[in-house]
């Protein structure tokens, strides 16, 4: 998740940043979430992503808009971002959304095209996508997964999962009305206003899944797990038509 005001995404990596997890999450396995992938840049954890076809990975635009395919790799089929599964280093193309704006964080979605097709298995498979512009009401218990930063000193690189409630869109808009960034129709809120559970740094680009469909992409927040402020996700249904245009999926 991209920190606002407090964190610049492409700042230098540290061991504490990399070896960490979703705040308040619990360890899980890739078999439970076979669509989850880790994105590594120069062998360091960069972001998360999700498999949407044998050739395409869905992620956040801010994860890939300042890098090239050289140095980027994708690990699939592993509970761990740093080992096991298959490490794919042959990347064909990076496509951040053409309307992505790092000043507003709108249209924070990107695609990674692999050079060769994945082989599906119990640990490598797609996540379904919602229909175009389908609504995301408040009160849905959705699941986020990733290896991102935690507020503890735990250094596990095991995949983490956390169930978070979606927030009513109007309430989401009101919560962030006085923040530096405004909520658009390409964004949704999810998380606990109590501030003890959230996605965080290096979870960016990962999936928010409800009922087997990816309804969101981890995007940004005011710090992580900040009381009174849920996390912000790109609403997948709002950019579903763009995904189809780019991938034919």
MIDO-610850 format. One line per field, with one value per residue (C-alpha): y, z, x; residue in three letters; residue number from 1. Coordinates in nm, 4 decimals. Layout:
N
v = (Y_...);
w = (Z_...);
u = (X_...);
aa = (ALA_...);
i = (NUM_...);
***
This chain:
249
v = (0.0000_0.3433_0.5708_0.9235_1.2038_0.9617_0.7244_0.7478_0.4148_0.4024_0.4929_0.2559_-0.0881_-0.2048_-0.5507_-0.4503_-0.3404_-0.6562_-0.9249_-0.8334_-0.8954_-0.7591_-0.5801_-0.8065_-1.0850_-1.4573_-1.6976_-1.8818_-2.0962_-2.0441_-2.3388_-2.1288_-1.8314_-1.9753_-1.6486_-1.4549_-1.3665_-1.1668_-0.9073_-0.8771_-0.6041_-0.6799_-0.9720_-0.7572_-0.7665_-0.4852_-0.5553_-0.8177_-0.9110_-1.1612_-1.4093_-1.3306_-1.5572_-1.7773_-1.4702_-1.1765_-1.0495_-0.7716_-0.5225_-0.1518_0.1100_0.2655_-0.0689_-0.0680_0.2853_0.3725_0.0478_-0.1594_-0.5328_-0.5595_-0.6569_-0.7500_-1.1059_-1.2715_-1.5611_-1.7839_-2.0925_-2.0221_-1.9395_-1.7510_-1.4529_-1.5438_-1.9164_-2.2136_-2.2080_-2.0768_-1.7576_-1.6009_-1.3597_-1.3380_-1.0530_-0.9371_-0.6069_-0.3690_-0.1679_0.0917_0.2469_0.5356_0.7607_0.6788_0.9989_0.9835_1.3233_1.1967_0.8181_0.7692_0.4713_0.2886_-0.0332_-0.2044_-0.5210_-0.7446_-0.9655_-1.2783_-1.4039_-1.7577_-1.9165_-2.0365_-2.3973_-2.4065_-2.6309_-2.6386_-2.3565_-2.1548_-2.0421_-1.7398_-1.5219_-1.4283_-1.0655_-0.8815_-0.7548_-0.4022_-0.1288_-0.3725_-0.2142_-0.2795_-0.2129_-0.1599_-0.4499_-0.7192_-0.9340_-0.9423_-1.1014_-0.9339_-1.1337_-1.0415_-1.0198_-0.6495_-0.4458_-0.5037_-0.2888_-0.5723_-0.6943_-1.0296_-1.1146_-1.4003_-1.4023_-1.6335_-1.5280_-1.3473_-1.3159_-1.0765_-1.0366_-0.6732_-0.5142_-0.2914_0.0605_0.2342_0.4568_0.7777_0.7200_0.6549_0.9867_1.1710_1.0128_1.1293_1.4634_1.6604_1.4349_1.5293_1.2807_1.2488_0.9293_0.8778_0.6283_0.4133_0.3671_0.1803_0.1689_-0.1452_-0.1987_-0.1425_0.2120_0.0931_0.0993_-0.2328_-0.4259_-0.3230_-0.3836_-0.2023_-0.1345_-0.4068_-0.5311_-0.2837_-0.4408_-0.7381_-0.8619_-0.7822_-1.0796_-1.1350_-1.4500_-1.5705_-1.2452_-0.9751_-0.6602_-0.4449_-0.3868_-0.2666_0.0974_0.3561_0.4756_0.7358_0.5420_0.1853_0.0768_0.4404_0.4823_0.6329_0.5644_0.2437_0.1319_0.2413_-0.0047_0.0399_-0.0767_-0.3591_-0.3310_0.0355_-0.0547_-0.3914_-0.2637_-0.1396_-0.4827_-0.6429_-0.3930_-0.4650_-0.8412_-0.9619_-1.1321);
w = (0.0000_-0.0896_0.2101_0.1605_0.2908_0.5115_0.2598_-0.0920_-0.2624_-0.4454_-0.1471_-0.0705_0.0568_0.4056_0.5606_0.7980_0.5067_0.3072_0.5720_0.6953_0.6584_0.6513_0.9786_1.1835_0.9275_0.9800_0.7963_0.5080_0.2126_-0.1608_-0.2046_-0.0389_-0.2648_-0.5822_-0.7724_-0.5467_-0.6846_-0.5545_-0.7674_-0.7067_-0.8390_-0.8343_-0.6047_-0.3436_-0.2673_-0.4555_-0.4612_-0.4880_-0.7840_-0.9018_-1.1862_-1.4208_-1.7116_-1.8235_-1.9586_-1.7470_-1.3934_-1.2428_-1.0069_-0.9171_-1.1590_-0.8928_-0.8652_-1.2265_-1.3658_-1.2799_-1.3651_-1.6745_-1.7311_-1.6690_-1.3073_-1.2534_-1.1737_-1.0724_-0.8300_-0.8655_-0.6785_-0.3481_0.0072_0.0335_-0.1729_-0.1549_-0.2315_-0.3793_-0.6569_-0.9951_-1.0442_-1.3813_-1.5095_-1.8718_-1.8709_-2.2040_-2.1134_-1.8330_-1.8842_-1.6228_-1.6949_-1.9402_-1.7107_-1.3924_-1.2127_-0.9251_-0.8071_-0.7510_-0.7400_-0.9681_-1.2099_-0.9995_-1.1997_-1.4098_-1.6092_-1.6497_-1.9587_-1.9238_-2.2129_-2.1830_-2.0455_-1.6886_-1.6136_-1.3828_-1.0771_-0.7178_-0.6383_-0.9622_-1.0897_-1.1790_-0.9678_-1.1293_-1.2130_-1.1521_-1.4285_-1.5636_-1.3165_-1.0720_-0.7346_-0.4186_-0.1216_0.2324_0.4765_0.2552_0.4293_0.1733_0.1969_0.1299_0.0903_0.0677_0.2328_0.3167_0.6106_0.9675_1.2797_1.4647_1.4440_1.3000_0.9975_0.8506_0.4709_0.4785_0.2873_0.5117_0.4822_0.6484_0.6260_0.6114_0.5716_0.2744_0.3586_0.2105_-0.0752_0.0528_0.3970_0.2323_0.0453_0.3675_0.5648_0.3135_0.2236_0.4073_0.3092_0.0400_-0.1975_-0.2801_-0.3342_-0.6968_-0.8606_-0.9337_-0.5599_-0.2726_0.1008_0.3071_0.6565_1.0246_1.1520_1.4814_1.3018_1.4140_1.0858_0.7306_0.4204_0.4204_0.2396_-0.0167_-0.0181_-0.3011_-0.6154_-0.4274_-0.4517_-0.2424_-0.2989_-0.2153_-0.2977_-0.5372_-0.7341_-0.7106_-0.6241_-0.5457_-0.5856_-0.2858_-0.3642_-0.0907_0.2598_0.5233_0.6779_0.7570_0.9997_1.0990_1.3345_1.1576_0.8066_0.6105_0.3279_-0.0306_-0.3179_-0.6897_-0.7732_-1.0198_-1.1796_-1.2643_-1.4731_-1.5945_-1.9491_-1.9705_-1.8637_-2.1412_-2.3966_-2.3009_-2.2522_-2.4334_-2.1065);
u = (0.0000_0.1261_0.1775_0.0481_0.2714_0.4616_0.6162_0.7540_0.7003_1.0281_1.2419_1.5255_1.4339_1.5250_1.5280_1.2504_1.0317_1.0855_1.0547_0.7112_0.3389_-0.0149_-0.0969_-0.3250_-0.3146_-0.2696_-0.0429_-0.2030_-0.0938_-0.0775_-0.3152_-0.5852_-0.5031_-0.3436_-0.3937_-0.1541_0.1898_0.4835_0.6608_1.0323_1.2579_1.6280_1.5450_1.3676_0.9963_0.8249_0.4502_0.1818_-0.0326_-0.2906_-0.3162_-0.6054_-0.5048_-0.2171_-0.0373_-0.1535_-0.0886_-0.3020_-0.1365_-0.1280_0.0034_0.2264_0.4080_0.5264_0.5096_0.8705_1.0468_1.1245_1.1008_1.4742_1.5185_1.1534_1.0515_0.7237_0.7043_0.3982_0.2825_0.4567_0.3519_0.6819_0.7892_1.1579_1.1577_0.9711_0.7149_0.8313_1.0288_0.9456_1.2085_1.1014_0.8493_0.7069_0.5406_0.4403_0.1213_0.0239_-0.3155_-0.2786_-0.4858_-0.2945_-0.2010_0.0461_-0.0788_-0.4331_-0.3666_-0.6651_-0.6704_-0.4114_-0.4098_-0.1477_-0.0943_0.2082_0.2235_0.4336_0.6459_0.5097_0.1945_0.1612_0.0778_-0.2216_-0.2209_-0.3461_-0.1021_-0.1221_-0.4615_-0.6717_-0.8943_-1.2243_-1.2997_-1.6289_-1.8529_-1.8056_-1.9095_-2.0687_-2.1387_-1.9365_-2.1658_-2.0471_-2.0396_-1.8867_-1.6266_-1.3476_-1.0020_-0.6675_-0.3471_0.0180_0.3582_0.3561_0.4787_0.3614_0.3782_0.5533_0.9109_0.8075_1.0224_0.8186_0.7964_0.4949_0.1824_-0.0664_-0.4434_-0.6844_-1.0608_-1.1722_-1.5169_-1.5872_-1.7023_-2.0052_-1.8868_-2.0426_-1.8943_-1.5590_-1.5800_-1.6662_-1.3812_-1.1219_-1.2803_-1.0105_-0.7213_-0.4654_-0.6289_-0.9973_-1.1945_-1.2974_-1.5310_-1.2253_-1.1644_-1.3275_-1.2556_-1.2122_-1.0795_-1.1353_-1.1818_-1.0331_-0.7004_-0.5545_-0.5745_-0.4862_-0.2814_0.0520_0.3786_0.4679_0.1039_0.0377_-0.1037_-0.2407_-0.5994_-0.9046_-1.1339_-1.4995_-1.6924_-1.4216_-1.3965_-1.1328_-1.3234_-1.0210_-0.6465_-0.4424_-0.3622_-0.3002_-0.3724_-0.2865_-0.0010_-0.1148_-0.3851_-0.4440_-0.7385_-1.0372_-0.9052_-0.9682_-0.7408_-0.8057_-0.8358_-0.8769_-1.2308_-1.1760_-1.5191_-1.4527_-1.1469_-1.2792_-1.3426_-0.9821_-0.8571_-1.0606_-0.9306_-0.5705_-0.5917_-0.9069_-1.0075);
aa = (UNK_UNK_UNK_UNK_UNK_UNK_UNK_UNK_UNK_UNK_UNK_UNK_UNK_UNK_UNK_UNK_UNK_UNK_UNK_UNK_UNK_UNK_UNK_UNK_UNK_UNK_UNK_UNK_UNK_UNK_UNK_UNK_UNK_UNK_UNK_UNK_UNK_UNK_UNK_UNK_UNK_UNK_UNK_UNK_UNK_UNK_UNK_UNK_UNK_UNK_UNK_UNK_UNK_UNK_UNK_UNK_UNK_UNK_UNK_UNK_UNK_UNK_UNK_UNK_UNK_UNK_UNK_UNK_UNK_UNK_UNK_UNK_UNK_UNK_UNK_UNK_UNK_UNK_UNK_UNK_UNK_UNK_UNK_UNK_UNK_UNK_UNK_UNK_UNK_UNK_UNK_UNK_UNK_UNK_UNK_UNK_UNK_UNK_UNK_UNK_UNK_UNK_UNK_UNK_UNK_UNK_UNK_UNK_UNK_UNK_UNK_UNK_UNK_UNK_UNK_UNK_UNK_UNK_UNK_UNK_UNK_UNK_UNK_UNK_UNK_UNK_UNK_UNK_UNK_UNK_UNK_UNK_UNK_UNK_UNK_UNK_UNK_UNK_UNK_UNK_UNK_UNK_UNK_UNK_UNK_UNK_UNK_UNK_UNK_UNK_UNK_UNK_UNK_UNK_UNK_UNK_UNK_UNK_UNK_UNK_UNK_UNK_UNK_UNK_UNK_UNK_UNK_UNK_UNK_UNK_UNK_UNK_UNK_UNK_UNK_UNK_UNK_UNK_UNK_UNK_UNK_UNK_UNK_UNK_UNK_UNK_UNK_UNK_UNK_UNK_UNK_UNK_UNK_UNK_UNK_UNK_UNK_UNK_UNK_UNK_UNK_UNK_UNK_UNK_UNK_UNK_UNK_UNK_UNK_UNK_UNK_UNK_UNK_UNK_UNK_UNK_UNK_UNK_UNK_UNK_UNK_UNK_UNK_UNK_UNK_UNK_UNK_UNK_UNK_UNK_UNK_UNK_UNK_UNK_UNK_UNK_UNK_UNK_UNK_UNK_UNK_UNK_UNK_UNK_UNK_UNK_UNK_UNK_UNK);
i = (1_2_3_4_5_6_7_8_9_10_11_12_13_14_15_16_17_18_19_20_21_22_23_24_25_26_27_28_29_30_31_32_33_34_35_36_37_38_39_40_41_42_43_44_45_46_47_48_49_50_51_52_53_54_55_56_57_58_59_60_61_62_63_64_65_66_67_68_69_70_71_72_73_74_75_76_77_78_79_80_81_82_83_84_85_86_87_88_89_90_91_92_93_94_95_96_97_98_99_100_101_102_103_104_105_106_107_108_109_110_111_112_113_114_115_116_117_118_119_120_121_122_123_124_125_126_127_128_129_130_131_132_133_134_135_136_137_138_139_140_141_142_143_144_145_146_147_148_149_150_151_152_153_154_155_156_157_158_159_160_161_162_163_164_165_166_167_168_169_170_171_172_173_174_175_176_177_178_179_180_181_182_183_184_185_186_187_188_189_190_191_192_193_194_195_196_197_198_199_200_201_202_203_204_205_206_207_208_209_210_211_212_213_214_215_216_217_218_219_220_221_222_223_224_225_226_227_228_229_230_231_232_233_234_235_236_237_238_239_240_241_242_243_244_245_246_247_248_249);
***
